Amino acid sequence: MPHKKLHLGCFDTPLVGWHNTDITPHIFIARIPMLPFFLFRTGLMSAERYEQHKKQVFKNVRYLDVSRRFPFSENIFDYVFTSHMLEHLHPWQSEFCLREIYRVMKPGGIVRVAVPDLDKMIASYNPKSSHKFLNAFFESDQKNPKNQHHWHYNENLLGQLFCDIGFAKKSRCDFQQGDCVDIELLDNRPESLFMEAQK
């Protein structure tokens, strides 16, 4: 029996064999014939994004707001993965999201989380380029709040959150190393903090 796998915040990188989810409006744009073409021709969509629509990338993505209860029963997923999504949530939203992940995972299931590494970010701070650092830290040039950073994590913060929620095991992992399946496809940002937890 194949594993059930949930990918949260996939945006434009849905994976075969995974239940791919996001909140991007491109999910809905992809459902309306000719709308991507119209948006491209009127200058409201980039050529790169239009090419993705032509390849039907977003037709493989389902809408899921991780700050709300997931539309799944308990104990159904073997694996859950999310990359560079938690930092876009407020702390209470992240905790809610991880509790929902715990709820929908099977006992023994594994969640893999990739986020910007807070410790690396702090270590890179240069007082002579404060503006550049803060812009990257908060993604402040993003006009939409959902694309900005609202919180950050290091190993201790994320690990404690896993423990508070009730995960039995947690571990820090290297890039493309760990117990999650399809890890070579999942990990694409080697500078990240990678952590796994088991229910």
Wavefront OBJ file of the C-alpha trace (Angstrom):
o trace
v 0.000 0.000 0.000
v 1.565 3.350 -1.033
v 2.442 5.904 1.591
v 0.170 8.910 2.034
v 2.229 12.102 1.812
v 1.227 15.711 2.492
v 3.171 18.669 1.087
v 2.283 21.992 2.726
v 3.113 25.304 1.068
v 4.409 23.771 -2.144
v 3.676 26.868 -4.292
v 5.082 25.995 -7.764
v 6.886 22.767 -6.854
v 4.174 20.083 -6.544
v 5.562 16.568 -6.367
v 4.217 13.401 -7.947
v 2.785 11.084 -5.319
v 2.244 13.871 -2.779
v -0.927 15.727 -1.795
v 0.351 19.207 -2.720
v -1.208 22.249 -1.039
v -0.805 26.013 -0.897
v -2.815 29.249 -0.670
v -1.518 30.827 -3.885
v -4.228 32.459 -6.042
v -2.687 30.677 -9.027
v -4.636 27.593 -7.919
v -7.858 29.390 -8.850
v -6.431 31.193 -11.878
v -5.476 27.803 -13.328
v -9.111 26.657 -13.176
v -10.399 29.403 -15.501
v -9.675 28.757 -19.200
v -7.659 31.500 -20.904
v -7.314 33.571 -17.724
v -3.533 32.992 -17.456
v -3.161 34.065 -21.108
v -5.247 37.189 -20.497
v -3.238 38.117 -17.398
v 0.024 37.580 -19.267
v -1.019 39.625 -22.302
v -2.172 42.510 -20.086
v 1.091 42.546 -18.152
v -0.428 41.225 -14.922
v 1.480 37.935 -15.051
v 5.181 37.378 -15.702
v 6.401 35.257 -18.607
v 7.894 32.781 -16.139
v 4.591 32.316 -14.315
v 2.667 32.048 -17.578
v 4.980 29.249 -18.697
v 4.164 27.429 -15.471
v 0.460 27.772 -16.221
v 1.010 26.443 -19.732
v 2.644 23.398 -18.139
v -0.367 23.122 -15.795
v 1.838 23.283 -12.712
v -0.872 24.721 -10.476
v -3.510 22.180 -11.498
v -1.708 19.730 -9.237
v -2.034 22.002 -6.184
v -4.985 22.092 -3.771
v -5.938 25.007 -1.547
v -5.146 24.601 2.149
v -4.853 27.395 4.716
v -2.523 26.008 7.386
v -3.802 28.518 9.958
v -7.155 26.700 9.942
v -8.164 23.120 10.700
v -6.930 20.799 7.962
v -9.688 19.107 5.907
v -8.398 15.625 6.789
v -9.248 12.955 9.319
v -6.848 11.951 12.071
v -3.967 9.524 11.549
v -3.927 9.294 7.748
v -0.547 10.625 6.536
v 2.743 8.740 6.745
v 4.843 11.777 5.815
v 4.373 15.535 5.943
v 6.800 18.066 4.472
v 6.982 21.831 4.459
v 9.786 24.122 3.341
v 10.176 27.828 4.121
v 6.570 28.228 5.156
v 6.540 28.441 8.970
v 8.471 31.710 9.004
v 5.606 33.300 7.061
v 3.224 32.544 9.938
v 2.839 34.241 13.288
v 4.060 32.050 16.181
v 0.559 31.014 17.263
v -0.293 30.086 13.676
v 2.833 27.960 13.390
v 1.962 26.114 16.585
v -1.582 25.527 15.330
v -0.208 24.260 12.004
v 2.168 21.820 13.700
v -0.629 20.574 15.955
v -2.738 19.915 12.884
v 0.194 18.103 11.282
v 0.449 15.958 14.403
v -3.287 15.245 14.290
v -3.389 14.081 10.672
v -0.183 12.009 10.870
v -0.257 8.295 11.556
v 1.519 7.029 14.683
v 5.142 6.616 13.650
v 4.723 9.120 10.845
v 7.452 11.641 10.081
v 7.245 15.382 9.493
v 10.189 17.190 7.882
v 10.432 20.967 8.233
v 12.864 23.299 6.483
v 13.105 26.928 7.591
v 15.681 29.729 7.446
v 18.261 29.083 10.150
v 17.917 31.857 12.738
v 21.391 31.234 14.155
v 22.997 31.571 10.724
v 21.033 34.717 10.033
v 22.081 36.336 13.302
v 25.710 35.322 12.729
v 25.624 37.051 9.337
v 24.519 40.388 10.768
v 26.720 43.306 9.775
v 25.982 46.632 11.546
v 27.158 48.468 8.436
v 24.375 46.935 6.340
v 21.479 46.863 8.786
v 18.879 47.738 6.181
v 19.883 44.850 3.927
v 19.853 42.442 6.874
v 16.427 43.539 8.123
v 14.933 43.431 4.656
v 16.029 39.812 4.264
v 15.073 38.942 7.837
v 11.495 40.147 7.454
v 11.134 39.990 3.637
v 9.918 43.548 4.081
v 9.927 44.344 0.362
v 7.016 41.925 -0.076
v 3.794 43.927 -0.200
v 1.518 41.026 0.692
v 1.759 40.141 4.405
v 1.548 36.417 3.631
v 4.858 36.700 1.761
v 6.628 38.488 4.598
v 8.470 36.801 7.473
v 6.714 36.979 10.847
v 8.904 34.690 12.969
v 12.124 32.664 12.798
v 13.465 29.426 14.282
v 16.659 27.827 15.401
v 17.122 24.195 16.422
v 16.174 24.885 20.032
v 12.964 26.810 19.279
v 11.649 24.369 16.692
v 12.726 21.339 18.698
v 10.940 22.625 21.800
v 7.812 23.247 19.769
v 7.873 19.641 18.554
v 8.198 18.443 22.159
v 5.415 20.699 23.438
v 3.040 19.347 20.796
v 3.815 15.741 21.699
v 6.106 14.386 19.006
v 7.988 11.374 20.337
v 11.282 12.011 18.569
v 12.981 15.004 16.994
v 16.300 15.482 15.251
v 18.249 18.012 13.243
v 19.165 16.753 9.777
v 21.627 17.678 7.088
v 20.611 18.686 3.582
v 18.972 15.721 1.801
v 19.650 13.495 4.824
v 16.976 12.034 7.081
v 14.122 9.537 7.271
v 11.558 11.349 5.116
v 10.884 9.759 1.737
v 11.714 11.543 -1.542
v 14.227 13.658 0.328
v 16.348 14.334 -2.777
v 13.308 15.968 -4.381
v 12.104 17.788 -1.283
v 15.280 19.558 -0.154
v 16.374 22.323 -2.519
v 17.693 25.032 -0.178
v 20.867 23.706 1.447
v 21.365 26.753 3.678
v 18.204 25.908 5.632
v 17.652 24.450 9.069
v 16.215 20.944 8.541
v 14.427 19.106 11.310
v 12.361 15.945 11.464
v 9.967 14.733 14.149
v 8.149 11.452 14.575
v 4.681 10.989 16.027
l 1 2 3 4 5 6 7 8 9 10 11 12 13 14 15 16 17 18 19 20 21 22 23 24 25 26 27 28 29 30 31 32 33 34 35 36 37 38 39 40 41 42 43 44 45 46 47 48 49 50 51 52 53 54 55 56 57 58 59 60 61 62 63 64 65 66 67 68 69 70 71 72 73 74 75 76 77 78 79 80 81 82 83 84 85 86 87 88 89 90 91 92 93 94 95 96 97 98 99 100 101 102 103 104 105 106 107 108 109 110 111 112 113 114 115 116 117 118 119 120 121 122 123 124 125 126 127 128 129 130 131 132 133 134 135 136 137 138 139 140 141 142 143 144 145 146 147 148 149 150 151 152 153 154 155 156 157 158 159 160 161 162 163 164 165 166 167 168 169 170 171 172 173 174 175 176 177 178 179 180 181 182 183 184 185 186 187 188 189 190 191 192 193 194 195 196 197 198 199
